[in-house]
Amino acid sequence: MVVPYLQCMMMVSTFHHLPPNVLPSIQRVEGGRPGLVSNNKNGTQDLGVMQINTRWIEPLQRTTHEAGDVIYKRLQNDSCYNIAVAGAIMKLYLRETNGNLMQAIGNYHSHTPYFNNQYQLRIIQASYQTNSTSASLGGRLSPYQRRLLKAKQRSNKHHYRKRS
């Protein structure tokens, strides 16, 4: 549930110049909460509200000079710290993609094109659930992303008709 974290998400979004619905949409898709640890097949873990991957602990150690176990516990249990790290990751990926918001959002999950695109679609859908408009993600959907979204919507309608 996004609501308890909105104040922190808005502060982080403002600080990093992110559209206001990006972090709530990511949280909705990730389904994180304080204390949550999700184990990944590759041996890493996703932590807390925004499900920050443990591979970020080492770069955070270099930046903050905090011990790895302290960062781990903060990512796991401190909601606003976890959200602030997610905002910093998004800012990093925005730079990496030369400002391409949707590509940066996909990179939050994976740099592999297929998984990146699938994650983008999930975020677009979450954004619609959260705010009911694509403008919430800056209105920057590519033609490909619009086609993916329409195809998914058609598929959902067909699925619901079949089940009735």
Backbone bond lengths (Angstrom), bond angles and torsions (degrees), N, CA, C in turn:
res aa  C-N    CA-C-N  psi(-1)  N-CA   C-N-CA  omega(-1)  CA-C   N-CA-C  phi
1 M - - - 1.454 - - 1.524 108.86 -
2 V 1.308 116.16 128.45 1.454 123.33 -173.18 1.525 113.18 -78.99
3 V 1.312 118.64 -33.90 1.460 122.90 -168.95 1.527 114.93 -50.17
4 P 1.343 120.75 -45.77 1.467 119.07 -177.85 1.531 114.13 -61.84
5 Y 1.317 116.65 -18.29 1.461 120.68 -174.09 1.523 113.35 -105.59
6 L 1.326 118.01 0.94 1.466 120.50 -171.76 1.524 113.90 -60.80
7 Q 1.315 118.06 -41.54 1.466 119.68 -178.79 1.529 110.47 -59.74
8 C 1.313 116.68 -47.05 1.464 120.28 178.77 1.518 110.20 -64.73
9 M 1.336 117.72 -42.99 1.467 121.31 -179.94 1.527 111.15 -60.66
10 M 1.319 116.82 -39.47 1.463 120.03 179.82 1.531 111.10 -68.02
11 M 1.325 116.84 -40.63 1.470 119.87 177.35 1.528 110.86 -63.28
12 V 1.316 116.83 -45.54 1.471 121.27 -179.42 1.526 110.16 -65.90
13 S 1.329 117.43 -42.19 1.472 121.05 178.40 1.511 111.13 -61.23
14 T 1.309 116.82 -42.73 1.466 120.90 178.74 1.523 110.31 -64.06
15 F 1.327 116.75 -46.00 1.463 121.20 -178.92 1.524 111.75 -59.48
16 H 1.340 117.02 -41.64 1.462 121.68 -175.66 1.535 112.83 -96.54
17 H 1.325 116.83 4.75 1.470 121.94 179.34 1.528 111.58 57.61
18 L 1.326 115.72 46.18 1.463 121.75 177.00 1.520 109.12 -100.15
19 P 1.332 118.43 146.68 1.464 119.06 172.18 1.527 108.86 -55.35
20 P 1.325 117.72 142.02 1.462 120.59 -171.34 1.521 115.75 -63.72
21 N 1.315 119.34 -17.91 1.457 119.99 -176.99 1.529 113.66 -97.20
22 V 1.307 118.11 -2.35 1.463 120.35 -177.44 1.532 111.10 -65.03
23 L 1.308 118.25 -55.47 1.468 120.17 -177.12 1.529 112.40 -64.50
24 P 1.348 119.75 -43.44 1.468 117.79 175.78 1.527 112.98 -60.82
25 S 1.328 117.29 -36.13 1.469 120.04 179.01 1.517 110.97 -68.27
26 I 1.329 117.18 -40.54 1.467 120.24 177.04 1.525 109.65 -62.97
27 Q 1.316 117.05 -44.20 1.466 119.87 -179.26 1.526 110.35 -62.97
28 R 1.315 116.87 -39.49 1.471 120.27 179.26 1.536 109.58 -61.01
29 V 1.328 116.94 -43.94 1.470 120.80 -179.44 1.524 110.84 -70.12
30 E 1.315 116.98 -44.04 1.465 120.60 -178.05 1.525 112.08 -68.93
31 G 1.328 116.89 -32.54 1.459 120.54 178.04 1.516 114.12 67.63
32 G 1.332 116.44 25.30 1.459 119.76 -178.11 1.512 113.36 -77.35
33 R 1.314 113.86 166.31 1.464 122.17 176.01 1.524 107.36 -156.09
34 P 1.320 118.30 161.46 1.464 119.81 177.99 1.529 110.29 -56.54
35 G 1.324 115.00 135.57 1.456 121.38 177.87 1.521 115.00 89.18
36 L 1.337 117.68 -14.55 1.463 120.09 -176.75 1.523 111.29 -72.29
37 V 1.318 115.87 131.45 1.468 123.67 173.51 1.522 106.33 -125.27
38 S 1.338 116.11 120.02 1.466 121.43 178.56 1.523 108.23 -111.78
39 N 1.320 116.36 125.20 1.463 121.75 179.58 1.529 110.06 -84.35
40 N 1.328 116.20 135.27 1.454 122.55 178.65 1.520 110.32 -103.26
41 K 1.327 115.93 157.18 1.470 121.55 -179.63 1.524 112.01 -61.71
42 N 1.338 117.61 -27.54 1.469 120.70 -176.78 1.532 112.67 -86.47
43 G 1.322 117.82 8.04 1.456 121.26 176.96 1.523 114.87 91.79
44 T 1.330 117.17 -7.11 1.458 119.86 176.10 1.522 109.01 -87.11
45 Q 1.314 115.24 174.34 1.463 121.13 176.63 1.521 108.87 -130.40
46 D 1.335 116.08 153.92 1.460 123.00 172.11 1.523 106.69 -109.11
47 L 1.338 115.11 135.14 1.462 120.25 -169.19 1.528 113.10 -121.50
48 G 1.324 115.52 137.70 1.450 122.51 166.22 1.513 117.08 69.59
49 V 1.315 114.23 -157.81 1.465 124.17 -171.55 1.525 112.84 -57.64
50 M 1.312 117.92 -46.30 1.458 122.34 -175.65 1.528 111.84 -101.41
51 Q 1.345 115.98 7.26 1.462 122.37 178.50 1.532 111.70 52.11
52 I 1.343 115.22 55.11 1.465 122.19 178.25 1.526 108.69 -70.96
53 N 1.319 116.56 128.58 1.457 122.04 -178.67 1.528 110.30 -71.93
54 T 1.329 115.27 143.16 1.467 120.38 -178.43 1.527 112.71 -64.45
55 R 1.321 118.23 -14.44 1.472 118.84 176.79 1.530 111.21 -65.33
56 W 1.334 118.40 -14.63 1.462 122.01 177.88 1.531 112.32 -82.54
57 I 1.327 118.17 -10.20 1.467 119.90 -177.25 1.524 111.29 -62.45
58 E 1.324 117.68 -45.63 1.466 120.05 -178.68 1.535 112.01 -61.66
59 P 1.350 119.68 -48.84 1.474 118.18 176.48 1.539 112.38 -60.84
60 L 1.330 116.83 -35.20 1.467 119.55 177.86 1.527 111.16 -67.49
61 Q 1.322 117.32 -35.88 1.467 120.73 176.01 1.527 110.42 -60.27
62 R 1.334 116.14 -45.25 1.472 120.01 -179.98 1.526 111.54 -63.63
63 T 1.317 117.01 -35.13 1.461 121.31 -177.17 1.526 112.52 -80.79
64 T 1.333 116.55 -43.83 1.468 120.54 -172.97 1.520 113.72 -96.90
65 H 1.328 116.99 -17.47 1.474 123.12 -176.01 1.525 111.83 62.69
66 E 1.327 116.81 23.92 1.463 121.75 174.05 1.527 108.53 -91.77
67 A 1.316 116.41 155.79 1.458 121.51 177.28 1.531 109.71 -68.92
68 G 1.329 115.55 149.03 1.456 120.95 -178.79 1.515 113.87 -57.96
69 D 1.334 116.95 -39.83 1.464 119.44 -179.62 1.531 111.88 -68.30
70 V 1.329 116.73 -31.34 1.469 120.69 176.21 1.525 109.45 -68.02
71 I 1.322 117.16 -45.41 1.468 121.68 179.00 1.531 109.67 -62.18
72 Y 1.322 116.88 -43.61 1.466 121.16 178.93 1.532 110.09 -55.66
73 K 1.323 116.94 -51.57 1.468 121.26 -177.74 1.529 111.32 -64.32
74 R 1.343 117.30 -38.56 1.469 119.97 178.74 1.526 110.58 -66.87
75 L 1.336 117.25 -42.49 1.468 119.89 177.17 1.524 110.79 -62.49
76 Q 1.313 115.78 -38.10 1.456 120.52 -178.23 1.530 112.32 -71.27
77 N 1.325 117.88 -41.06 1.460 120.62 -166.95 1.526 116.45 -116.18
78 D 1.318 119.09 -21.66 1.469 122.15 -176.51 1.525 108.81 -98.36
79 S 1.322 115.70 101.56 1.469 121.46 -173.87 1.517 112.84 -56.28
80 C 1.315 117.33 -48.68 1.466 119.22 -175.09 1.533 111.23 -69.72
81 Y 1.315 117.79 -35.91 1.465 120.57 175.18 1.531 109.43 -61.43
82 N 1.322 116.38 -45.71 1.452 122.27 179.97 1.534 110.23 -60.44
83 I 1.312 117.63 -44.27 1.469 122.50 179.28 1.524 110.13 -66.31
84 A 1.330 117.15 -39.75 1.476 120.30 178.19 1.526 110.79 -62.11
85 V 1.326 117.25 -39.92 1.463 120.58 177.61 1.530 109.49 -65.97
86 A 1.324 118.03 -41.50 1.470 120.97 177.50 1.527 110.41 -59.51
87 G 1.330 116.87 -41.88 1.467 120.29 177.35 1.518 111.83 -62.89
88 A 1.324 116.78 -41.22 1.476 120.77 178.35 1.533 110.57 -65.30
89 I 1.327 116.72 -39.01 1.465 120.50 177.51 1.533 109.45 -63.44
90 M 1.320 116.57 -44.66 1.466 119.69 178.61 1.526 111.04 -61.15
91 K 1.319 117.33 -41.58 1.474 120.92 178.35 1.538 110.28 -62.10
92 L 1.326 116.94 -42.64 1.462 121.87 177.07 1.526 110.74 -59.74
93 Y 1.330 116.15 -46.21 1.463 119.83 -179.21 1.530 111.89 -70.26
94 L 1.307 117.60 -29.86 1.473 119.51 174.25 1.524 110.42 -63.88
95 R 1.323 116.06 -41.82 1.472 119.20 176.22 1.528 110.34 -63.84
96 E 1.319 115.73 -44.80 1.466 121.79 -178.74 1.535 111.70 -59.28
97 T 1.331 117.23 -34.79 1.468 121.80 -176.73 1.532 112.31 -100.09
98 N 1.329 116.22 14.67 1.476 121.23 -179.34 1.527 112.47 54.33
99 G 1.338 115.70 40.94 1.462 121.08 174.60 1.515 115.13 86.90
100 N 1.327 118.96 6.24 1.463 121.35 178.70 1.533 107.99 -77.81
101 L 1.317 115.57 98.88 1.456 121.25 -173.49 1.520 112.54 -59.43
102 M 1.320 117.58 -46.61 1.457 119.40 -176.49 1.532 111.62 -67.36
103 Q 1.307 117.35 -38.38 1.471 119.92 176.53 1.532 109.65 -64.79
104 A 1.325 117.17 -40.63 1.466 121.34 177.88 1.524 110.79 -62.58
105 I 1.328 116.93 -41.64 1.465 120.94 177.66 1.529 109.70 -62.13
106 G 1.313 117.29 -44.03 1.461 120.64 177.68 1.513 111.98 -61.93
107 N 1.347 116.02 -38.39 1.466 120.44 178.77 1.528 112.19 -64.32
108 Y 1.328 117.11 -26.98 1.461 121.07 177.24 1.536 109.30 -55.20
109 H 1.319 115.17 -33.69 1.471 120.52 -179.35 1.531 111.71 -95.57
110 S 1.337 116.78 -47.29 1.464 119.95 -174.94 1.524 110.50 -164.81
111 H 1.321 115.45 144.51 1.466 120.44 173.36 1.533 111.19 -88.52
112 T 1.314 117.80 -6.70 1.460 122.01 176.40 1.526 108.09 -71.87
113 P 1.340 118.18 123.01 1.477 120.36 -172.22 1.527 115.29 -50.60
114 Y 1.313 118.42 -46.58 1.465 119.94 -177.68 1.536 110.94 -61.27
115 F 1.334 117.35 -50.10 1.463 121.12 -178.24 1.529 110.88 -68.52
116 N 1.331 116.28 -34.75 1.464 121.62 176.46 1.525 109.75 -59.82
117 N 1.340 116.86 -49.85 1.470 120.75 -179.35 1.518 112.43 -64.82
118 Q 1.325 116.95 -39.94 1.459 120.05 178.49 1.538 111.01 -63.44
119 Y 1.323 116.04 -39.64 1.466 120.57 178.94 1.528 110.00 -67.20
120 Q 1.327 116.84 -41.64 1.461 120.01 176.72 1.523 110.17 -55.62
121 L 1.318 117.23 -45.00 1.453 121.65 179.60 1.523 111.16 -61.36
122 R 1.315 116.46 -43.71 1.469 120.09 178.94 1.532 110.91 -62.71
123 I 1.333 116.66 -38.24 1.469 120.45 179.06 1.530 110.02 -68.32
124 I 1.329 116.89 -41.32 1.471 119.98 177.47 1.521 109.61 -59.07
125 Q 1.315 116.90 -46.41 1.466 120.45 178.81 1.527 111.17 -61.47
126 A 1.322 117.36 -43.08 1.468 120.80 178.58 1.515 110.46 -64.09
127 S 1.322 116.54 -36.31 1.459 120.55 178.59 1.523 110.79 -63.47
128 Y 1.319 116.27 -40.76 1.466 119.61 177.16 1.517 110.48 -64.32
129 Q 1.316 117.27 -39.35 1.461 120.44 178.68 1.517 111.41 -65.97
130 T 1.334 115.91 -34.82 1.455 120.80 -176.91 1.519 111.82 -80.16
131 N 1.346 117.10 -37.73 1.463 119.09 -170.43 1.519 114.50 -134.49
132 S 1.316 118.93 -9.33 1.463 124.60 177.74 1.516 115.63 67.94
133 T 1.344 119.54 14.37 1.467 120.02 176.20 1.503 111.09 -147.40
134 S 1.338 116.39 149.88 1.472 119.56 175.54 1.511 110.85 -73.88
135 A 1.341 117.33 -16.00 1.464 120.61 178.25 1.522 110.85 -60.82
136 S 1.331 116.74 -23.94 1.453 119.98 179.95 1.530 111.63 -63.66
137 L 1.312 117.67 -23.45 1.460 121.20 175.45 1.514 109.81 -102.93
138 G 1.304 116.01 26.98 1.450 120.84 177.31 1.521 112.84 82.12
139 G 1.348 118.76 6.74 1.453 122.46 179.77 1.517 112.62 61.60
140 R 1.322 118.11 25.89 1.464 122.05 -172.53 1.522 112.44 -106.22
141 L 1.310 117.42 48.81 1.452 119.51 176.95 1.520 108.79 -85.95
142 S 1.322 115.84 132.95 1.459 120.06 176.54 1.526 108.77 -75.23
143 P 1.330 118.01 163.09 1.467 119.28 175.41 1.531 111.72 -55.04
144 Y 1.328 117.33 -38.95 1.463 121.30 178.52 1.531 110.70 -61.55
145 Q 1.337 116.58 -44.85 1.459 120.55 -179.22 1.532 110.71 -66.02
146 R 1.343 117.26 -37.98 1.467 119.94 176.96 1.529 110.37 -63.72
147 R 1.346 117.30 -41.24 1.471 120.47 177.81 1.525 110.79 -64.10
148 L 1.337 116.80 -42.65 1.466 120.12 177.42 1.522 110.95 -59.03
149 L 1.319 115.92 -45.34 1.458 120.43 -178.50 1.527 110.74 -63.95
150 K 1.329 117.36 -44.64 1.467 120.69 179.09 1.520 110.72 -63.39
151 A 1.325 117.16 -42.47 1.463 120.64 179.03 1.527 110.40 -62.16
152 K 1.310 116.80 -41.85 1.460 120.89 179.14 1.531 110.28 -64.92
153 Q 1.339 117.34 -41.02 1.456 120.87 179.08 1.529 110.47 -64.09
154 R 1.351 116.93 -42.37 1.466 120.52 177.63 1.524 110.16 -63.11
155 S 1.319 116.21 -42.25 1.456 121.00 179.54 1.529 110.54 -61.72
156 N 1.318 116.84 -42.42 1.469 120.63 178.91 1.521 110.90 -63.87
157 K 1.337 117.52 -42.06 1.470 120.52 179.10 1.517 109.66 -62.25
158 H 1.343 117.37 -45.18 1.452 121.72 179.32 1.525 110.28 -61.95
159 H 1.323 116.89 -42.78 1.454 121.95 179.92 1.522 110.66 -60.60
160 Y 1.335 117.40 -44.20 1.450 121.06 -178.15 1.533 110.70 -68.50
161 R 1.332 117.41 -37.18 1.465 120.55 178.14 1.523 110.38 -64.41
162 K 1.334 117.03 -40.90 1.457 122.07 -178.73 1.528 110.65 -62.94
163 R 1.315 116.48 -38.24 1.462 120.81 -175.22 1.518 112.16 -76.62
164 S 1.343 118.26 -24.02 1.470 120.08 -176.29 1.496 112.50 -74.05
